[in-house]
Amino acid sequence: MFNVKVDTIRERTTNGPTYMKGRQYYRQGQVRHLTYDQEKGIILAQVEGTRTYSVRIILNGKGELHDATCTCSAFAAYWGLCRHIAATLLYCVDAFGQQKTHILSAESTASRTDSAAKSPDPAAAAAGGANAGIMANAAGGNTGPLSDTGDSIVRQQLSARQQAQRRSRSKTRDFLARMDHVARLTEVTGKRPVRLQVTLYCSPASCALPWLSFAIGENQLYPVSNVEQFAEAISRDLPLELDKDFILNPLQHAFLPQDQPLVAMLQDAFENDYKAVFGTSHASSRDRFFTLNASRFASVLIMAGTLSDCGWQFLNDTGRQAVRIRQAQLPISLHLTCEAGPEEPCVRAYRLELRCDQSLQQMTASRNIYLVGDVFYLPPHDSLRLIEPILSTFNTPGLRQLTLNRDEVMYLISDIRQKLQPVCPVILDSRLAARVIDTPLQPAVELDYGDTGLRAAVAFRYGSLVINPLTPPQPETGDDSEYLVVRDRFREDELLQLLIHSGFVRQGLTYRLSDSDDLYVFLTDTVTRLSGLAEVRMSAAARRLRVLPPPDIKLHLQLSDNQDALVLRQDFPGFPEAERQAYLQALREKRPFLRLADGSFLQVRQSYRDVLLQLTDLLQLWGITPGSAVGSLPRYRALALENLLAGATACELLNADEEVRDMIRQLREPGSLSFRLPSSLRGKLRPYQRTGFQWLCTLDYYGLGGILADDMGLGKTLQTIAYVSQVWQQRKKPSLIIAPTSLVYNWQSEFEKFAPRLPVLVLDGNRQQRAIRLGDISGHACLITSYSLLRRDIDEISAFSFASCFLDEAQNIKNPETLNARSVKQVRADRCFALTGTPIENSLTELWSIFDFILPGYLYSQKTFQAVYELPIVREGNKKVLDSLHQQIVPFILRRMKKDVLRELPDKIETRTICDMTDEQRQTYDSFLHRSRTDMEKEVSRNGYARSQIFILALLTRLRQICCHPALFIKDFQGDSGKMQLLEELLADSFSAGHRVLVFSQFTSMLELIRKSQLAQGRIPFLIDGQVPAEERLLQVQRFNQGEGQLFLVSLRAGGTGLNLTGADTVIHFDPWWNPAVEEQATDRAYRIGQENVVQVFKLYTRHSIEEKIYHLQRKKQNLIDSIITPGQNFLSKMTIEEVRSLFET
């Protein structure tokens, strides 16, 4: 039993074109080898498409479609049945079903045409014949595959070449036949015209869609019984049998030109909208009709006048009439009348009624077509939105008119009437029209100011009528003299919204504005906009509410009369001094105004904000009250204002005398002022050293101090000697030089070398001897003493006044709490200078301590400095603050590097050399490391990290000693050290190549081990440690530089600074120090002026030990000097507990 309906096939196919393609495949006989197992309900077939596809269909027990599959790609890719399954099912409907498809095969259709005898279509005939054969086979109940045995035998006997020729000829004949068919289809002449009669059926209900019926013929019209087949025929150029006496054949017939638009509509629906028009059970139940949607309905009406035969009728009518249309607005209007109320005569009743001279019917649900009388109206699309509420309201059964009150009428004639007029005019009866006031709006706003704020009274004037928008509605009196005002709601609302958005709030019959911020915005901006909307009238009190322009603030900087200070004058013209602080506070808070005591608004000039606040912040730091008339500052403060003076905005606000600008320029460019070198030193200074001398003299000229921070070995000593000589020649006042003990006599030697005639006094000997020498100080150009002796003699030395005071190796006062720092800051000197290659080693406080000596107060107090600079830079990484600090100190620090000024200095080659521990050394190290880690954690947990640092340092020192040699830690250790073995190899190679070597170590006991090892090899090294007197140190240095010996052992602390050991060309750092700057200082004992050879630097590290961790810490810790003296990356001022723990990790 086969019970699949055509409607089911149509609905379950993927889309309309796919279904129509399936119909075409079936019609052309492309379904082959079909078998139907009725017992199992399984249908198998092959369908010829672009290739042969296999179809499998399963029916349920009722013979209905259960499932289907196809081997084509479309079946797998899309939902629904493919064309091959559709063709097979249509075949089965005709072969096995009760219902028939009525799809004519190509052969049968061709045989019915009168042109078949002349030129039959070979392709169609072949397809039809094959299809007929298959259908006959299936109808006869044959369930096996169809085959042609005779034909198969013949084909087998043909050679491959003959078969190829046959296929080629077959394709050629097929191509020619198809081209002939298409050519005859496109031919117009010689075809007989076909009449097309169209009838439009409409339903009185707008929810029912209209439809078309067709009749076709030459002389006699034949009704189209199946519109779908008709659409397919004209779309696919197929013959269509309408009656036994008439077949519509595209080869013989042609539609009239005026009917072509309707034919095109049918083709478009079939090709592009098949599912909606033909593919539903609803549509298929009306085979005779072509259902129209709203859009096609409008198109049919528009083209109706040009069609050859078109009429319309209602569904149940028998009379057919011509189609009349108008593409215009509907002939409707609203009429407004007035009469006394039935219950309250004083209250008028207004009636609104929709009028249309003829019956009006909405024809579509989308409201685009209306029938007025017997004329179809198509109103413009943009008016449909306005028409809809009118018609839907007044077409309600039982409702013929609406009742309105007076306010609703005024809203109708004011707001709605004008918009409705082109679509549906609103017509007033004569009595109402006489009461209407339709004159332009004249708005006015009266402003008054009092204790509660600014009051605004709004009035809307229409002719002689004045309306207050805040007045409540008044009841009607029933008097005909009452006016109906056509109000300009848009302009009224625009004005009221402007007031409300400005902060006005309703209070009684007026609006009030009391907030100061809103009031300021209103006076500076909104009142101008309000004047453009209405007439604004202000009372005398309101006019007194003024907005004053910002004060023209000027600050002037000049030198005092005696040139020893700066004078800052602050001018706030016409601005009371009592309100200046309030103005600055408003500026800081970014407020646009300052409210004065009289209620006026003083504008705040925000363009000056950044510069003025920066100035006031600086003045507060410097102890000057911002806004005060006159203040006095040290001359060095001018440099902090340099950037402000250069800014365009600042130039309008802050200006300085030319003398101040010259001072700043000369301090920035030391060569701007010229100072004569002492005659004894001419020709002895290099160009950069002469620049340093000029810089020292420029600072001296302006009464300032500074830091000479040249790289080690660039001759800070010689530049100082030149300056001291010049000061002595001019003032005959002694200078004071304070140096480390080991360098005191080195200074004396340098003076003797470069300024032998300059009287220099070294303060040494016992207390009595030093007292005698101090008594003779006035006759000497320079007094040289050490930090240790200064601490003892500070009471006596502080009694003298010196022309200048120099601190050599000024990092000795980096801790401001030490006795060294406190002592030197008690020295009385006209100018103070610091000499150091490393002004910062670990923290910014070191820099502050040195500045507190050279320029007391310049970087403020230590507490202020830490708050303003150190904490933001170290903790927050604030680059802006870092740059600010750099700008402040750079005029007072002169730093040159060897690579920049000494092009003739030979290269320095640094090598990081790693060695392994011996087995016994490694065992000792690992054992102590494990124990130290435990001891450290216990100590920190018991006393806290801050109070455990001495204990931790002792543990780290022991680990470093084991890396150097376990004998430094373990008494009577008999084993060897891997680093000692490496040193012996380096020394042997260096000596054999003729190099002379400096060896630095922190541990003097390690130096002693090295010395003993060298003595055992017959080599006598020089040695400097903390036990060697200063005179002996100088003597050893001189002997070594004169060529004696090959090896110099130096303690890092005792000889890492101040010595000149250019006789060596190889430097070995036996053990690393925490701070790489200390190592650089030591290296520069050899790499300095006078060095003629390439300097080779070896830094020895022990693998997998604390020394490698020290190296990584050195790399992590950025160069603090570069961070401040030249802007750079941030730095770490102190190790954290996490960093310390990392040192104890394996």
C-alpha angles and dihedrals in degrees: 000000000000114000106164114134126216089236089057091052091048094049096045096048114102094249143332098275090049091053091048090050088053089052089051093050090051093045091051093050097246093143107099141177095010119180126184121197099196093185094057096030093234125141122192124186145152122229123199112226128134080328135351114293127192119228126196121189127185122199126199125233091279092054092252124136111276104163141342137189137188133189093227121110093236092063090057095043103046139045118253137024119325126228093262093055090045091053092049093049093048088051089052093048090060095038102043110008135089093230120066128217095218087216107151115221117235092248097051092047093049092050090057095056119092089226095062094093092052104048116351117195104252095201095049093045091051092047093046092049093051092046093050091050093053093047091051091050092050094045090053090061098249106158098180129086116285115240142163106222096183093050090047092053091050092050091050090056093053117093120241091252093053091050091052092050091049093051091048093051091047091054091048093052090046092051094049092047092051093047090049090051093050093046092054090048093056093046110104104182117082095028121121116242117245123212117226119200116194125193122190116210119200132188124218087230115079091212091066116083119232121236143196132232124198139209123188136188148117103244099347122043119231119197117240104240096186116035092186092059089045091053091047092049096052091041096048097033092243130152115254124201109217096167138354086259099045135046119178103227120183089208091060108023136060131185119237114266092243089057095051095092091059091046089052089052090054091049092049091051091049095047102037109019103031097131094055097041104034108004102077131079088238092057095042091053088066098053092160096054137070106214116218127213119210094270095049090043089059091045092051091050092050093049094039094092092058098045117104095236120007130150140153141216140172117264097259097033123103097199118089117208137186120270114249120184140177124196095206144096117296115266093245135122140179117235121203119200134171133216138157116277116257094230103029111032091191090060112073123221115217117203124204116195133179113226131193124165094221137032113286124207130180108227103189136039089233089059096229097122129049132179113220108183101315096330123098112223123204105189119200113278095238091058096054092085091057095043096051100070091044095053096038090053100044096038090062107120111259094014114106100152144011128233117223134184126225096269091049090051091051090049090049096051094038104042109016107029097071093050092047097046098090092046106032115001118222108223122196123204117245096261092053094044089057091058096050119107109203107171130131118277117254107192123193134186123198115202124201131170127215144142093297094051136258116343123205121195112194124204128182112203121199108177106302093343119096119196127195105205090211095055110107117243114277121226118250119260097197090240116144088218091070109112130228107213123209096217127201096230094175095059092040092053092044091057095043093046090052090055093045094047088050089061101263114146128197116260114172110306095340140056122247132205118190108150110105095218092050091044091053092050090047094052095044100040120356097055089061091052090045090055088058090057103039145004106274118206119186128199122226090260092052092049090055088061095095136178108218123206117250117272117263097239117196130183121193127195123199141153119262120250093264091044093234098108144028123248117209117196118194115200122192100172115212091355118118112240090228091065098044094089090050089052092051090048091052088051091051091050091049092239113160094220146020117225109226127212093259091055095257123132120239111201118230116222103227093184088074094045103102095041096043094046091048088052095047091048090052092047091052090051089050093050098252121128110237110239096027115132101238134011136175124225137179112262093246090067089075089075091059088057095049096098091046091052090053096052119098094227092044092053089065091048105032128033134171136204118258089249090061092047090049091052092052093047093048092049090050092046109039092192093062091088119048123220124181118242115231108266093240091061101044111123093016099087124078117230094261089048090054087052088053091050090050090049093052091048092048091053089047090050091058094041095251136129133218150177120261098206102170118156114273112279099025095111108263087158094057093047089051092049090052091051094046090050092051093048091049092051092051104038108014087222120133126245127215126226119191115193140162112279092251092058102044094094091039086062090049090050092050092050089050090050100046104022106023094162095052111102106238126179123202111206104218141121127068124327094269092050092048091050090054092050091049088056089060096048099107092072095055131083094212139021116205121198139152131249091247094053092043090059089056097042100037094113091055096039094048088062090068127075115221131200089226140352123213125195111204114206086010091189083087087083096043090115105065091201096061123102089241092060095043092049099050091048089061092061113109111223136151091226130019126203136178128210117202140132091209111041088169126035105159116350142020090243087074089060091048092051092055092046089049085063101042097037110012111209096011092111091033123235120331091251093051092045091053092048096045101038119002101052096043091047100042102035103028101029089229104182093185091060090045090054090047092054091048091052091050098051103033095086090057098046123070112191127170126174125219093239090057102046106021106061089161094056110109122244125279114218116198122197126187106211122192126198135183125237121247114255093256091045092051092050091051092047096049092047094051092042092056092049093044093053091056093044092049095052091048092050094048093047090049102043106013128247098280094054093042099059096099090051092047091047090054091053092048091048090054091052091050091049092053088052089054097041130323088225088075088065107023118057116230092010105172099188129093135250125236092216092050089054090050091050092052090053093048092048093048091051093045095048093047089054092050097252124146115220140212116200117196125193134162091219115074089194088060090052088052091053090051091047092052091049091052093046089053087057092051096257121126110205128196115244133198121182135142093286096060112097119239094248091052091049092055091048093051091049092051093048092049094047089050089060105266117140133357103239134053119186113202132185108231092226099040100042106017093103139040099016125118109214102159088144088083125074099181126062123190121191101201095191129017123246125217094244115055090202090069090054090049090053090053093047090053091063083083102022100067143094109319095036110127101174135069107267116226114203121196120191112193121211131177114230119245093007143107089274091067089049089052088053092053090048089053090054092045092049105077121223102274094199092057090048093061110020090044115018114256146128125332121264140211114247098189137016116254124224089254090056091049092050089052089060090061094051119108 
